[in-house]
Protein backbone atom coordinates (compact mmCIF):
# COMPACT_ATOMS: atom_id res chain seq x y z
CA UNK A 1 0.00 0.00 0.00
CA UNK A 2 1.31 3.42 -0.89
CA UNK A 3 1.79 5.31 2.34
CA UNK A 4 -0.18 8.28 0.99
CA UNK A 5 -3.30 6.11 0.43
CA UNK A 6 -5.41 4.77 3.24
CA UNK A 7 -7.95 2.00 2.72
CA UNK A 8 -11.57 2.92 3.19
CA UNK A 9 -13.66 0.10 4.62
CA UNK A 10 -16.82 2.12 5.06
CA UNK A 11 -18.76 -0.12 2.66
CA UNK A 12 -18.74 2.33 -0.25
CA UNK A 13 -17.54 1.72 -3.79
CA UNK A 14 -14.31 3.72 -3.82
CA UNK A 15 -10.99 2.38 -2.66
CA UNK A 16 -9.41 5.18 -0.66
CA UNK A 17 -10.31 7.94 1.75
CA UNK A 18 -10.50 11.39 0.17
CA UNK A 19 -11.29 14.58 2.05
CA UNK A 20 -14.35 15.29 -0.08
CA UNK A 21 -15.85 11.81 0.25
CA UNK A 22 -17.20 12.46 3.74
CA UNK A 23 -17.49 15.36 6.09
CA UNK A 24 -14.18 15.43 7.92
CA UNK A 25 -15.31 13.66 11.09
CA UNK A 26 -18.07 11.44 9.69
CA UNK A 27 -15.63 9.34 7.67
CA UNK A 28 -13.98 8.06 10.85
CA UNK A 29 -17.29 7.29 12.55
CA UNK A 30 -18.51 5.56 9.39
CA UNK A 31 -15.35 3.48 9.26
CA UNK A 32 -15.63 2.50 12.93
CA UNK A 33 -19.28 1.58 12.39
CA UNK A 34 -18.14 -1.37 10.28
CA UNK A 35 -16.81 -3.03 13.45
CA UNK A 36 -18.26 -3.93 16.83
CA UNK A 37 -16.69 -1.40 19.18
CA UNK A 38 -19.20 -1.75 22.01
CA UNK A 39 -17.29 -4.25 24.12
CA UNK A 40 -17.95 -5.63 27.57
CA UNK A 41 -14.90 -5.38 29.81
CA UNK A 42 -16.15 -8.39 31.78
CA UNK A 43 -16.48 -10.47 28.61
CA UNK A 44 -12.93 -9.50 27.59
CA UNK A 45 -11.65 -10.58 31.01
CA UNK A 46 -13.41 -13.94 30.64
CA UNK A 47 -11.92 -14.46 27.17
CA UNK A 48 -8.44 -13.67 28.50
CA UNK A 49 -8.86 -16.09 31.40
CA UNK A 50 -9.77 -18.89 29.00
CA UNK A 51 -6.85 -18.17 26.71
CA UNK A 52 -4.32 -17.95 29.53
CA UNK A 53 -5.23 -21.48 30.63
CA UNK A 54 -3.12 -22.48 27.59
CA UNK A 55 0.08 -20.70 28.65
CA UNK A 56 1.57 -23.89 30.06
CA UNK A 57 1.37 -25.69 26.70
CA UNK A 58 3.37 -22.81 25.15
CA UNK A 59 6.08 -22.95 27.83
CA UNK A 60 8.61 -24.57 25.52
CA UNK A 61 12.20 -23.85 24.43
CA UNK A 62 10.92 -23.13 20.92
CA UNK A 63 8.44 -20.53 22.18
CA UNK A 64 11.16 -18.86 24.26
CA UNK A 65 13.46 -18.68 21.26
CA UNK A 66 10.63 -17.10 19.27
CA UNK A 67 10.12 -14.57 22.04
CA UNK A 68 13.85 -13.76 22.01
CA UNK A 69 13.68 -13.14 18.26
CA UNK A 70 10.70 -10.80 18.77
CA UNK A 71 12.28 -8.61 21.45
CA UNK A 72 12.61 -4.88 20.99
CA UNK A 73 15.47 -4.57 23.47
CA UNK A 74 14.93 -1.16 24.98
CA UNK A 75 16.77 1.54 26.88
CA UNK A 76 14.67 4.64 27.47
CA UNK A 77 16.06 6.10 30.68
CA UNK A 78 16.72 9.74 31.47
CA UNK A 79 20.22 8.60 32.49
CA UNK A 80 21.05 7.20 29.03
CA UNK A 81 24.17 8.72 27.49
CA UNK A 82 26.45 7.97 24.56
CA UNK A 83 28.64 5.61 26.60
CA UNK A 84 25.76 3.65 28.09
CA UNK A 85 24.02 3.26 24.73
CA UNK A 86 27.27 2.16 23.06
CA UNK A 87 27.76 -0.42 25.83
CA UNK A 88 24.17 -1.58 25.27
CA UNK A 89 24.85 -2.15 21.55
CA UNK A 90 28.17 -3.88 22.22
CA UNK A 91 26.41 -6.39 24.47
CA UNK A 92 24.08 -7.26 21.60
CA UNK A 93 27.07 -7.67 19.28
CA UNK A 94 28.84 -9.88 21.85
CA UNK A 95 25.77 -12.06 22.39
CA UNK A 96 25.56 -12.74 18.66
CA UNK A 97 29.26 -13.71 18.56
CA UNK A 98 29.07 -15.95 21.64
CA UNK A 99 25.78 -17.66 20.75
CA UNK A 100 25.47 -17.67 16.95
CA UNK A 101 23.01 -20.56 17.20
CA UNK A 102 20.47 -18.38 19.05
CA UNK A 103 18.13 -15.98 17.26
CA UNK A 104 19.06 -12.31 17.53
CA UNK A 105 16.64 -9.75 18.94
CA UNK A 106 14.32 -7.93 16.55
CA UNK A 107 15.36 -4.36 17.34
CA UNK A 108 17.15 -2.01 19.67
CA UNK A 109 14.88 0.81 20.81
CA UNK A 110 16.37 4.13 21.95
CA UNK A 111 15.70 7.86 22.01
CA UNK A 112 16.23 9.61 18.63
CA UNK A 113 19.45 11.32 19.70
CA UNK A 114 21.08 7.89 19.98
CA UNK A 115 19.99 6.55 16.57
CA UNK A 116 23.35 7.39 15.03
CA UNK A 117 25.35 5.57 17.70
CA UNK A 118 23.21 2.46 17.39
CA UNK A 119 23.19 2.37 13.59
CA UNK A 120 26.95 2.91 13.38
CA UNK A 121 27.97 0.41 16.08
CA UNK A 122 25.42 -2.38 15.59
CA UNK A 123 27.13 -5.28 13.84
CA UNK A 124 24.34 -7.87 13.93
CA UNK A 125 22.55 -8.13 10.61
CA UNK A 126 18.79 -7.70 10.35
CA UNK A 127 18.37 -6.04 13.75
CA UNK A 128 16.25 -2.91 13.41
CA UNK A 129 17.13 0.47 14.90
CA UNK A 130 13.90 1.65 16.54
CA UNK A 131 13.40 5.14 17.94
CA UNK A 132 10.60 6.55 20.02
CA UNK A 133 9.55 9.88 18.56
CA UNK A 134 6.78 12.43 18.26
CA UNK A 135 7.03 13.88 21.74
CA UNK A 136 7.32 10.50 23.46
CA UNK A 137 5.91 9.55 25.94
CA UNK A 138 3.10 12.13 26.19
CA UNK A 139 2.74 13.10 22.49
CA UNK A 140 2.04 16.60 23.80
CA UNK A 141 4.01 18.88 21.53
CA UNK A 142 3.70 20.79 18.27
CA UNK A 143 3.19 18.74 15.12
CA UNK A 144 6.19 20.57 13.62
CA UNK A 145 8.31 19.18 16.48
CA UNK A 146 6.98 15.66 15.91
CA UNK A 147 7.85 15.91 12.22
CA UNK A 148 11.31 17.30 12.88
CA UNK A 149 12.13 14.72 15.55
CA UNK A 150 10.96 11.84 13.36
CA UNK A 151 12.83 13.15 10.32
CA UNK A 152 16.04 13.53 12.34
CA UNK A 153 15.70 10.02 13.78
CA UNK A 154 15.32 8.55 10.29
CA UNK A 155 18.20 10.66 8.99
CA UNK A 156 20.42 9.37 11.82
CA UNK A 157 19.70 5.74 10.94
CA UNK A 158 16.41 4.74 12.57
CA UNK A 159 14.65 2.02 10.61
CA UNK A 160 11.50 1.95 12.77
CA UNK A 161 9.62 4.73 14.55
CA UNK A 162 7.46 4.31 17.66
CA UNK A 163 4.99 7.15 18.36
CA UNK A 164 2.16 7.67 20.82
CA UNK A 165 -1.31 8.62 19.65
CA UNK A 166 -2.45 12.07 20.83
CA UNK A 167 -4.51 10.50 23.62
CA UNK A 168 -6.22 13.76 24.55
CA UNK A 169 -7.47 14.24 21.01
CA UNK A 170 -8.75 10.67 20.85
CA UNK A 171 -10.58 10.83 24.18
CA UNK A 172 -12.19 14.17 23.27
CA UNK A 173 -13.50 12.67 20.02
CA UNK A 174 -11.13 14.55 17.71
CA UNK A 175 -10.55 11.53 15.51
CA UNK A 176 -9.65 13.70 12.54
CA UNK A 177 -6.87 15.43 14.49
CA UNK A 178 -5.51 12.12 15.74
CA UNK A 179 -5.58 10.42 12.35
CA UNK A 180 -4.15 13.40 10.47
CA UNK A 181 -1.10 13.31 12.77
CA UNK A 182 -0.54 9.59 12.28
CA UNK A 183 -0.99 9.79 8.50
CA UNK A 184 1.55 12.58 8.28
CA UNK A 185 4.09 10.66 10.37
CA UNK A 186 3.54 7.50 8.31
CA UNK A 187 4.13 9.50 5.14
CA UNK A 188 7.48 10.59 6.62
CA UNK A 189 8.40 7.01 7.48
CA UNK A 190 7.65 5.70 4.01
CA UNK A 191 8.73 2.06 3.87
CA UNK A 192 10.04 2.18 7.44
CA UNK A 193 7.69 0.69 10.02
CA UNK A 194 5.55 3.06 12.09
CA UNK A 195 4.64 1.52 15.45
CA UNK A 196 1.72 3.36 17.03
CA UNK A 197 1.40 3.28 20.82
CA UNK A 198 -2.18 3.45 22.10
CA UNK A 199 -1.21 4.01 25.77
CA UNK A 200 -3.95 1.57 26.74
CA UNK A 201 -3.64 2.28 30.46
CA UNK A 202 -4.97 5.79 29.78
CA UNK A 203 -7.87 4.56 27.65
CA UNK A 204 -9.57 2.63 30.48
CA UNK A 205 -12.19 0.65 28.52
CA UNK A 206 -11.99 -2.16 26.00
CA UNK A 207 -14.26 -0.18 23.66
CA UNK A 208 -11.87 2.78 23.62
CA UNK A 209 -8.88 0.49 23.06
CA UNK A 210 -10.56 -1.10 20.07
CA UNK A 211 -11.54 2.26 18.55
CA UNK A 212 -8.01 3.61 19.01
CA UNK A 213 -6.55 0.45 17.46
CA UNK A 214 -8.81 0.62 14.40
CA UNK A 215 -8.20 4.33 13.82
CA UNK A 216 -4.44 3.81 14.11
CA UNK A 217 -4.52 1.03 11.52
CA UNK A 218 -6.67 3.15 9.17
CA UNK A 219 -4.07 5.90 9.50
CA UNK A 220 -1.19 3.75 8.28
CA UNK A 221 0.21 2.06 11.41
CA UNK A 222 2.37 -0.96 10.62
CA UNK A 223 2.21 -2.09 14.27
CA UNK A 224 -0.08 -1.17 17.11
CA UNK A 225 1.58 -1.16 20.52
CA UNK A 226 0.11 -1.21 24.01
CA UNK A 227 2.09 1.23 26.11
CA UNK A 228 5.03 3.51 26.71
CA UNK A 229 5.88 1.98 30.08
CA UNK A 230 5.76 5.50 31.52
CA UNK A 231 2.15 5.40 32.78
CA UNK A 232 0.97 3.73 36.04
CA UNK A 233 -0.80 1.02 34.01
CA UNK A 234 1.15 -0.49 31.13
CA UNK A 235 0.50 -3.58 29.01
CA UNK A 236 -2.28 -5.91 30.15
CA UNK A 237 -3.49 -9.20 28.67
CA UNK A 238 -6.95 -7.65 28.30
CA UNK A 239 -5.63 -4.77 26.16
CA UNK A 240 -3.60 -7.24 24.12
CA UNK A 241 -6.65 -9.39 23.42
CA UNK A 242 -8.73 -6.44 22.23
CA UNK A 243 -5.90 -5.16 20.02
CA UNK A 244 -5.30 -8.59 18.48
CA UNK A 245 -9.01 -9.00 17.79
CA UNK A 246 -9.01 -5.58 16.09
CA UNK A 247 -6.01 -6.65 13.97
CA UNK A 248 -7.80 -9.87 13.00
CA UNK A 249 -10.99 -8.06 11.96
CA UNK A 250 -9.06 -5.36 10.09
CA UNK A 251 -7.09 -8.03 8.22
CA UNK A 252 -10.32 -9.82 7.28
CA UNK A 253 -11.67 -6.61 5.71
CA UNK A 254 -8.49 -5.27 4.08
CA UNK A 255 -6.05 -8.14 3.63
CA UNK A 256 -3.46 -5.97 5.40
CA UNK A 257 -1.48 -7.62 8.19
CA UNK A 258 -0.72 -5.26 11.07
CA UNK A 259 1.78 -6.22 13.76
CA UNK A 260 1.15 -6.26 17.52
CA UNK A 261 3.62 -5.07 20.15
CA UNK A 262 3.29 -5.48 23.90
CA UNK A 263 5.42 -3.13 26.00
CA UNK A 264 5.57 -1.86 29.54
CA UNK A 265 5.68 -3.92 32.71
CA UNK A 266 6.70 -7.19 31.07
CA UNK A 267 9.04 -8.46 33.76
CA UNK A 268 8.97 -12.26 33.63
CA UNK A 269 9.11 -15.07 31.11
CA UNK A 270 5.57 -16.01 32.15
CA UNK A 271 4.41 -12.46 31.32
CA UNK A 272 5.92 -12.82 27.86
CA UNK A 273 4.40 -16.28 27.37
CA UNK A 274 0.98 -14.83 28.20
CA UNK A 275 1.27 -12.38 25.29
CA UNK A 276 2.66 -15.13 23.04
CA UNK A 277 -0.40 -17.24 23.93
CA UNK A 278 -2.84 -14.42 23.19
CA UNK A 279 -1.26 -13.65 19.81
CA UNK A 280 -1.20 -17.34 18.90
CA UNK A 281 -4.77 -17.90 20.08
CA UNK A 282 -6.31 -14.88 18.34
CA UNK A 283 -4.13 -14.32 15.26
CA UNK A 284 -2.50 -17.71 14.75
CA UNK A 285 1.07 -18.93 14.44
CA UNK A 286 1.71 -16.88 11.29
CA UNK A 287 1.81 -13.78 13.52
CA UNK A 288 4.53 -15.25 15.76
CA UNK A 289 7.42 -13.72 13.82
CA UNK A 290 9.41 -10.49 14.31
CA UNK A 291 7.66 -8.94 11.31
CA UNK A 292 4.28 -9.10 13.09
CA UNK A 293 4.95 -9.56 16.84
CA UNK A 294 7.19 -7.62 19.19
CA UNK A 295 7.74 -7.35 22.90
CA UNK A 296 9.34 -4.18 24.21
CA UNK A 297 11.43 -4.74 27.32
CA UNK A 298 14.68 -3.83 28.98
CA UNK A 299 14.87 -6.79 31.36
CA UNK A 300 13.37 -9.84 29.70
CA UNK A 301 16.37 -10.79 27.56
CA UNK A 302 18.45 -12.05 30.51
CA UNK A 303 15.55 -14.16 31.78
CA UNK A 304 14.81 -15.70 28.39
CA UNK A 305 18.49 -16.44 27.77
CA UNK A 306 18.82 -18.01 31.21
CA UNK A 307 15.84 -20.29 30.55
CA UNK A 308 17.02 -21.24 27.05
CA UNK A 309 20.65 -21.89 28.05
CA UNK A 310 19.89 -23.46 31.44
CA UNK A 311 22.22 -21.12 33.38
CA UNK A 312 21.93 -17.68 34.87
CA UNK A 313 22.72 -15.04 32.26
CA UNK A 314 23.27 -11.38 33.13
CA UNK A 315 24.36 -9.76 29.89
CA UNK A 316 21.90 -6.88 29.82
TORKE-642562 format. One record per residue (C-alpha): residue number from 1; residue in one letter; x, y, z. Coordinates in steps of 0.05 Angstrom, whole numbers, plus 5000, padded with zeros to 4 digits. Layout:
N
SITE     n   res      u      v      w
SITE   NUM     a      X      Y      Z
...
***
This chain:
316
SITE     n   res      u      v      w
SITE     1     x   5000   5000   5000
SITE     2     x   5026   5068   4982
SITE     3     x   5036   5106   5047
SITE     4     x   4996   5166   5020
SITE     5     x   4934   5122   5009
SITE     6     x   4892   5095   5065
SITE     7     x   4841   5040   5054
SITE     8     x   4769   5058   5064
SITE     9     x   4727   5002   5092
SITE    10     x   4664   5042   5101
SITE    11     x   4625   4998   5053
SITE    12     x   4625   5047   4995
SITE    13     x   4649   5034   4924
SITE    14     x   4714   5074   4924
SITE    15     x   4780   5048   4947
SITE    16     x   4812   5104   4987
SITE    17     x   4794   5159   5035
SITE    18     x   4790   5228   5003
SITE    19     x   4774   5292   5041
SITE    20     x   4713   5306   4998
SITE    21     x   4683   5236   5005
SITE    22     x   4656   5249   5075
SITE    23     x   4650   5307   5122
SITE    24     x   4716   5309   5158
SITE    25     x   4694   5273   5222
SITE    26     x   4639   5229   5194
SITE    27     x   4687   5187   5153
SITE    28     x   4720   5161   5217
SITE    29     x   4654   5146   5251
SITE    30     x   4630   5111   5188
SITE    31     x   4693   5070   5185
SITE    32     x   4687   5050   5259
SITE    33     x   4614   5032   5248
SITE    34     x   4637   4973   5206
SITE    35     x   4664   4939   5269
SITE    36     x   4635   4921   5337
SITE    37     x   4666   4972   5384
SITE    38     x   4616   4965   5440
SITE    39     x   4654   4915   5482
SITE    40     x   4641   4887   5551
SITE    41     x   4702   4892   5596
SITE    42     x   4677   4832   5636
SITE    43     x   4670   4791   5572
SITE    44     x   4741   4810   5552
SITE    45     x   4767   4788   5620
SITE    46     x   4732   4721   5613
SITE    47     x   4762   4711   5543
SITE    48     x   4831   4727   5570
SITE    49     x   4823   4678   5628
SITE    50     x   4805   4622   5580
SITE    51     x   4863   4637   5534
SITE    52     x   4914   4641   5591
SITE    53     x   4895   4570   5613
SITE    54     x   4938   4550   5552
SITE    55     x   5002   4586   5573
SITE    56     x   5031   4522   5601
SITE    57     x   5027   4486   5534
SITE    58     x   5067   4544   5503
SITE    59     x   5122   4541   5557
SITE    60     x   5172   4509   5510
SITE    61     x   5244   4523   5489
SITE    62     x   5218   4537   5418
SITE    63     x   5169   4589   5444
SITE    64     x   5223   4623   5485
SITE    65     x   5269   4626   5425
SITE    66     x   5213   4658   5385
SITE    67     x   5202   4709   5441
SITE    68     x   5277   4725   5440
SITE    69     x   5274   4737   5365
SITE    70     x   5214   4784   5375
SITE    71     x   5246   4828   5429
SITE    72     x   5252   4902   5420
SITE    73     x   5309   4909   5469
SITE    74     x   5299   4977   5500
SITE    75     x   5335   5031   5538
SITE    76     x   5293   5093   5549
SITE    77     x   5321   5122   5614
SITE    78     x   5334   5195   5629
SITE    79     x   5404   5172   5650
SITE    80     x   5421   5144   5581
SITE    81     x   5483   5174   5550
SITE    82     x   5529   5159   5491
SITE    83     x   5573   5112   5532
SITE    84     x   5515   5073   5562
SITE    85     x   5480   5065   5495
SITE    86     x   5545   5043   5461
SITE    87     x   5555   4992   5517
SITE    88     x   5483   4968   5505
SITE    89     x   5497   4957   5431
SITE    90     x   5563   4922   5444
SITE    91     x   5528   4872   5489
SITE    92     x   5482   4855   5432
SITE    93     x   5541   4847   5386
SITE    94     x   5577   4802   5437
SITE    95     x   5515   4759   5448
SITE    96     x   5511   4745   5373
SITE    97     x   5585   4726   5371
SITE    98     x   5581   4681   5433
SITE    99     x   5516   4647   5415
SITE   100     x   5509   4647   5339
SITE   101     x   5460   4589   5344
SITE   102     x   5409   4632   5381
SITE   103     x   5363   4680   5345
SITE   104     x   5381   4754   5351
SITE   105     x   5333   4805   5379
SITE   106     x   5286   4841   5331
SITE   107     x   5307   4913   5347
SITE   108     x   5343   4960   5393
SITE   109     x   5298   5016   5416
SITE   110     x   5327   5083   5439
SITE   111     x   5314   5157   5440
SITE   112     x   5325   5192   5373
SITE   113     x   5389   5226   5394
SITE   114     x   5422   5158   5400
SITE   115     x   5400   5131   5331
SITE   116     x   5467   5148   5301
SITE   117     x   5507   5111   5354
SITE   118     x   5464   5049   5348
SITE   119     x   5464   5047   5272
SITE   120     x   5539   5058   5268
SITE   121     x   5559   5008   5322
SITE   122     x   5508   4952   5312
SITE   123     x   5543   4894   5277
SITE   124     x   5487   4843   5279
SITE   125     x   5451   4837   5212
SITE   126     x   5376   4846   5207
SITE   127     x   5367   4879   5275
SITE   128     x   5325   4942   5268
SITE   129     x   5343   5009   5298
SITE   130     x   5278   5033   5331
SITE   131     x   5268   5103   5359
SITE   132     x   5212   5131   5400
SITE   133     x   5191   5198   5371
SITE   134     x   5136   5249   5365
SITE   135     x   5141   5278   5435
SITE   136     x   5146   5210   5469
SITE   137     x   5118   5191   5519
SITE   138     x   5062   5243   5524
SITE   139     x   5055   5262   5450
SITE   140     x   5041   5332   5476
SITE   141     x   5080   5378   5431
SITE   142     x   5074   5416   5365
SITE   143     x   5064   5375   5302
SITE   144     x   5124   5411   5272
SITE   145     x   5166   5384   5330
SITE   146     x   5140   5313   5318
SITE   147     x   5157   5318   5244
SITE   148     x   5226   5346   5258
SITE   149     x   5243   5294   5311
SITE   150     x   5219   5237   5267
SITE   151     x   5257   5263   5206
SITE   152     x   5321   5271   5247
SITE   153     x   5314   5200   5276
SITE   154     x   5306   5171   5206
SITE   155     x   5364   5213   5180
SITE   156     x   5408   5187   5236
SITE   157     x   5394   5115   5219
SITE   158     x   5328   5095   5251
SITE   159     x   5293   5040   5212
SITE   160     x   5230   5039   5255
SITE   161     x   5192   5095   5291
SITE   162     x   5149   5086   5353
SITE   163     x   5100   5143   5367
SITE   164     x   5043   5153   5416
SITE   165     x   4974   5172   5393
SITE   166     x   4951   5241   5417
SITE   167     x   4910   5210   5472
SITE   168     x   4876   5275   5491
SITE   169     x   4851   5285   5420
SITE   170     x   4825   5213   5417
SITE   171     x   4788   5217   5484
SITE   172     x   4756   5283   5465
SITE   173     x   4730   5253   5400
SITE   174     x   4777   5291   5354
SITE   175     x   4789   5231   5310
SITE   176     x   4807   5274   5251
SITE   177     x   4863   5309   5290
SITE   178     x   4890   5242   5315
SITE   179     x   4888   5208   5247
SITE   180     x   4917   5268   5209
SITE   181     x   4978   5266   5255
SITE   182     x   4989   5192   5246
SITE   183     x   4980   5196   5170
SITE   184     x   5031   5252   5166
SITE   185     x   5082   5213   5207
SITE   186     x   5071   5150   5166
SITE   187     x   5083   5190   5103
SITE   188     x   5150   5212   5132
SITE   189     x   5168   5140   5150
SITE   190     x   5153   5114   5080
SITE   191     x   5175   5041   5077
SITE   192     x   5201   5044   5149
SITE   193     x   5154   5014   5200
SITE   194     x   5111   5061   5242
SITE   195     x   5093   5030   5309
SITE   196     x   5034   5067   5341
SITE   197     x   5028   5066   5416
SITE   198     x   4956   5069   5442
SITE   199     x   4976   5080   5515
SITE   200     x   4921   5031   5535
SITE   201     x   4927   5046   5609
SITE   202     x   4901   5116   5596
SITE   203     x   4843   5091   5553
SITE   204     x   4809   5053   5610
SITE   205     x   4756   5013   5570
SITE   206     x   4760   4957   5520
SITE   207     x   4715   4996   5473
SITE   208     x   4763   5056   5472
SITE   209     x   4822   5010   5461
SITE   210     x   4789   4978   5401
SITE   211     x   4769   5045   5371
SITE   212     x   4840   5072   5380
SITE   213     x   4869   5009   5349
SITE   214     x   4824   5012   5288
SITE   215     x   4836   5087   5276
SITE   216     x   4911   5076   5282
SITE   217     x   4910   5021   5230
SITE   218     x   4867   5063   5183
SITE   219     x   4919   5118   5190
SITE   220     x   4976   5075   5166
SITE   221     x   5004   5041   5228
SITE   222     x   5047   4981   5212
SITE   223     x   5044   4958   5285
SITE   224     x   4998   4977   5342
SITE   225     x   5032   4977   5410
SITE   226     x   5002   4976   5480
SITE   227     x   5042   5025   5522
SITE   228     x   5101   5070   5534
SITE   229     x   5118   5040   5602
SITE   230     x   5115   5110   5630
SITE   231     x   5043   5108   5656
SITE   232     x   5019   5075   5721
SITE   233     x   4984   5020   5680
SITE   234     x   5023   4990   5623
SITE   235     x   5010   4928   5580
SITE   236     x   4954   4882   5603
SITE   237     x   4930   4816   5573
SITE   238     x   4861   4847   5566
SITE   239     x   4887   4905   5523
SITE   240     x   4928   4855   5482
SITE   241     x   4867   4812   5468
SITE   242     x   4825   4871   5445
SITE   243     x   4882   4897   5400
SITE   244     x   4894   4828   5370
SITE   245     x   4820   4820   5356
SITE   246     x   4820   4888   5322
SITE   247     x   4880   4867   5279
SITE   248     x   4844   4803   5260
SITE   249     x   4780   4839   5239
SITE   250     x   4819   4893   5202
SITE   251     x   4858   4839   5164
SITE   252     x   4794   4804   5146
SITE   253     x   4767   4868   5114
SITE   254     x   4830   4895   5082
SITE   255     x   4879   4837   5073
SITE   256     x   4931   4881   5108
SITE   257     x   4970   4848   5164
SITE   258     x   4986   4895   5221
SITE   259     x   5036   4876   5275
SITE   260     x   5023   4875   5350
SITE   261     x   5072   4899   5403
SITE   262     x   5066   4890   5478
SITE   263     x   5108   4937   5520
SITE   264     x   5111   4963   5591
SITE   265     x   5114   4922   5654
SITE   266     x   5134   4856   5621
SITE   267     x   5181   4831   5675
SITE   268     x   5179   4755   5673
SITE   269     x   5182   4699   5622
SITE   270     x   5111   4680   5643
SITE   271     x   5088   4751   5626
SITE   272     x   5118   4744   5557
SITE   273     x   5088   4674   5547
SITE   274     x   5020   4703   5564
SITE   275     x   5025   4752   5506
SITE   276     x   5053   4697   5461
SITE   277     x   4992   4655   5479
SITE   278     x   4943   4712   5464
SITE   279     x   4975   4727   5396
SITE   280     x   4976   4653   5378
SITE   281     x   4905   4642   5402
SITE   282     x   4874   4702   5367
SITE   283     x   4917   4714   5305
SITE   284     x   4950   4646   5295
SITE   285     x   5021   4621   5289
SITE   286     x   5034   4662   5226
SITE   287     x   5036   4724   5270
SITE   288     x   5091   4695   5315
SITE   289     x   5148   4726   5276
SITE   290     x   5188   4790   5286
SITE   291     x   5153   4821   5226
SITE   292     x   5086   4818   5262
SITE   293     x   5099   4809   5337
SITE   294     x   5144   4848   5384
SITE   295     x   5155   4853   5458
SITE   296     x   5187   4916   5484
SITE   297     x   5229   4905   5546
SITE   298     x   5294   4923   5580
SITE   299     x   5297   4864   5627
SITE   300     x   5267   4803   5594
SITE   301     x   5327   4784   5551
SITE   302     x   5369   4759   5610
SITE   303     x   5311   4717   5636
SITE   304     x   5296   4686   5568
SITE   305     x   5370   4671   5555
SITE   306     x   5376   4640   5624
SITE   307     x   5317   4594   5611
SITE   308     x   5340   4575   5541
SITE   309     x   5413   4562   5561
SITE   310     x   5398   4531   5629
SITE   311     x   5444   4578   5668
SITE   312     x   5439   4646   5697
SITE   313     x   5454   4699   5645
SITE   314     x   5465   4772   5663
SITE   315     x   5487   4805   5598
SITE   316     x   5438   4862   5596
***
